[in-house]
Amino acid sequence: MSSINVINEFLESKKFAIAGLSRDPKAFSRVVYKELSDIGYDITPVNPYAEEIEGKKCYKSVDELPKEVDRLLIMTKKNDTDDILTSAINKGMKSVWVQQTCNTKKTMSIAKAHNYKNLVTKQCIFMYANPVSVHRFHRVLKQMFGLMPK
């Protein structure tokens, strides 16, 4: 489980990229994009198949991201996760969050092999980034059972 310090460090800048931001406006990654943008997060799209999403320039890869974007939320299919994580680590990203269900059996070992400590895995960003909708209730439950700090 990811430490609350790593989670808070990821969220403190309010600026990050989403790798795997879908072109489909009904996809979960787009819900994340919209709801977090609406509460003040500055999110940069990464999708190799789109020129722009929601009116923002879309980058084809993590390697193309501007240097000032130093945090990455990975919301890709599992078969892309580890390559994107490796690219982010090699690029020198300050912090990476692999959205729950996107991690693979190799995700943690890749981070360990690179001595990369600022990785969040197996967590939903909605639980921590000013919880929205039903996630408020989930957060209260996790706190009640000691699965996350209050």
Buried (B, 14 or more C-beta within 10 A) or exposed (E): EBEEEBBEBBBEBEEBBBBBBBBEEEBBBBBBBEBBEEEEBEBBBBBEEBEEBEEBEBBEBBEEBEEEBBBBBBBBEBEBBBEBBBBBBEBEBBBBBBBBEBBBEBBBEBBEEEEBEBBBBBBBBBBBBEBBEEBEEBBEEBEEEEEBEE
